[in-house]
Amino acid sequence: MAQEVLRMDNITKIYDNGFVANKNITFWLNKGEILALVGENGAGKTTLMKVLFGLESPQSGDVYINGEHVKIENTLDAIDKGIGMVHQHFMLLPSLTVAENVALGIEPMKKGLFDFNKAVKMTQEVADKYRFNIDPLSKVEDLSVGQMQKVEIMKVLIRGAKIIIMDEPTAVLTPQETDELFEQLLLLKEGGHSIIFISHKLEEVKRICSRVTVLRHGYCLGSYDLENMNESDISRLMVGRDVVLKIDKEDPKPEEVVVKIKNLVKINETGKKVIDGISLDIRKGEVVGIAGVEGNGQSELSDVLCGMDTFSSGEVRINNQDIVGKTVHEIRQMGLAYIPEDRMRHGCAADLSIKDNIISDRFFLPEYCKGLFMKHKYIDQLVDQYIKDFEIACDDKNQPVRMLSGGNIQKVVVAREFTSGSNFILANQPTRGIDVGAAEMIRKTIVKKSRTEGTATLLISADLNEVLECSDRLLVMRKGKIVAAFPKANEVSEDELGEYMLGIKTMTAKEMENVL
Amino acid sequence: MPMYTLDWFANFGFSVLRLSTPLIFAALAAVISRKAGMLNMALEGMMLTSALAGVILSGFTGSVWIGLIGAIIVGVLSGAIIGFSNLTGKTDLYLTCIAFNLAATGGTVFVMYLLTGEKSTTSAAIRAFSVPSITIPLIDKIPLIGKMISGHNLLTYLAFLSIYMVWFFLYKTRLGLRLRAVGENPKAASSVGINVTKIGYISFLISGILCGLGGAFMSMGWVSFFMKNMTNGRGYIGLSAMNIAAGNPVGSALAAIFFGFSDAFATMIKGRGGDFPTEFIEMIPYVATIAALVVMNIIRMGQKRKIEQGVKQK
């Protein structure tokens, strides 16, 4: 029988805002095993690990290490108990050397001064012992991402960790670096370390893990031996749909191209290609959906299209006008309406009234002004009508937007964007975190506008339900590229979609040729 | 023109070093704060309070050394007040610093009035003390250079020594390492058990010592009395010097010397007389600051653009 080194029993974590991140989660880890912890974004993996590492305190639940009940109140407790965490976003100091990073917090001293030579020696010892090929004297900023990760692992090892949490370690690695990491992890496993491996890349999970624990929406769906599971089984457990929302819609009759994106490339400040050669057309009267695991370039794409960010090369034309060098205002005048991902930061001015928010994109038009003054009577009438049309629940039009519920705030944003008279709607996560009723109304309006008014819509969403129901054509983005394109969204199964999103399958350029 | 003699150069160099002294202290204080992750805008006020404290304490005790130590203590206390508001009270650092500077401008005049009945300067009311000047044997015999670098105020030499000490502290001690770690990524530092708040207090403490020395130089070296608002923006110039060198102690000190140079240049032109308006000449150090900041930023933005486009070609 395998020896159990860690058990988390009935962990429940509810955040202050009422969000249930973990509900009665129980799982265990054996000595010398690599356990996969999988689940979609927001499934509660990271919260669970934060609880284990002492960064969050749970409402209820117990933690046992080597069968002993322990209390972990902060990070130092966790480190003391032999738990180490390799964070997804590295906790490194780029301007310092590897040795300094590894020794930080447990610095060796000589005559009251930091003993740099000793730190180098300590680091070299760990590197030799676990066969890391890293020079302790090089600066972290000069290392590749894969090497930085090794430094993180060395930091954990030098503090004597026996249980190592790896939070999406391969998300930032190249395939070669991933191979190297896996060899390293297997080596650690043989040395008696136990590893919790968080990932949503299933082929990797299959490759190095012996068991998998699946989380979805804060619940634990169970732990399974990987011998009897294939990737599709796990994918189904992870992604699985709970509520099926059906939207009746006629087939689209796409007409001329409204938005033309050609070879779009965006390189961010760190030199990484976040958008990698995307080409696509969006036509009048159709909804194009983009699905994908978050952080694969969708946010960057929407920032570029609406003019909030620049791009490195390629071309974007809206209604046959180039957007390069244009301000957000100018692009909106070309025909863009934009429902941003983060409604509180980019969608509305929270302290202003509903009325002010709704006219914020058009107050300068002659229709709303008379000389220096606003035509308030006319505007009031219009806003009252919108409040009725979009079913915004509020006291009256002068109520500050921040007093409304999330769903109603989003309706204010939608009311503005859908009535702006634009023929291109860019909707990024339009229904995230809002109630089902409001979400349904927004989705139906998106479809209705494309059918009755011929709007071209680009719908970016991590909600599979939404993209499958609303879209006509459906694309999948991964690592800044379009990796799959389906002519008819309602003919795609979510399992199939999951496989493209998670990188199990990729379409060739030829397969997608006629769909983009 | 009989102007540009060897003597003239020696005097000008001497004046550059003298005028650089408070700027070097301010720049180094800014470096310490910056390395701990903070932009300490209160240098100005911290120097001003120290300058007054030095004059009062030396005047009343009759000892220049007690005055000097008092100036340092008041500098440290000023730092502690800001640190307490910002680190423990969680106030906004910039607003706190601005409030402190305004309070220092008015408060020093108020205290001066209480003690002396004067509102603009203590020169008549309080006995003047100066930190002694030092003639360096042998070196003062070297032509040109001897006159330039010998005979300065003790604090001027201390300013140059501080450049080394700050560098040594930041890069050779454990505390310096931890301070830099906190400044670069507080989350990473606290994830290995470093007390981020404590390090913040320490940075204000050291910053306070350096500001105390800078303030003391103003009122007990440069001149030997306190004058209303006598720091006259030197704290901010020190901050800019730090910014130009991105927090590197040696680079920041060099930038401070550059500003000292423009200050000396302005003084020299003013001394020549002529019909050029003095107000315009007095702008020179400040205009030089803005120009230097703009130039540095243009260089940095060019580098950033190179990164964003460089990868494209591959």
Interface residues (C-beta under 8 A of the other chain):
Chain A: T75 L76 I79 H87 F90 M91 L92 L93 P94 S95 L96 E100 L104 G105 I106 E107 M109 G112 L113 F114 K155 V265 I267 N268 E269 T270 G271 K273 S312 S313
Chain B: K172 T173 R174 G176 L177 R178 R180 A181 E184 N185 K187 A188 A189 S190 S191 V192 G193 I194 K304 I307 E308 Q309 G310 V311 K312
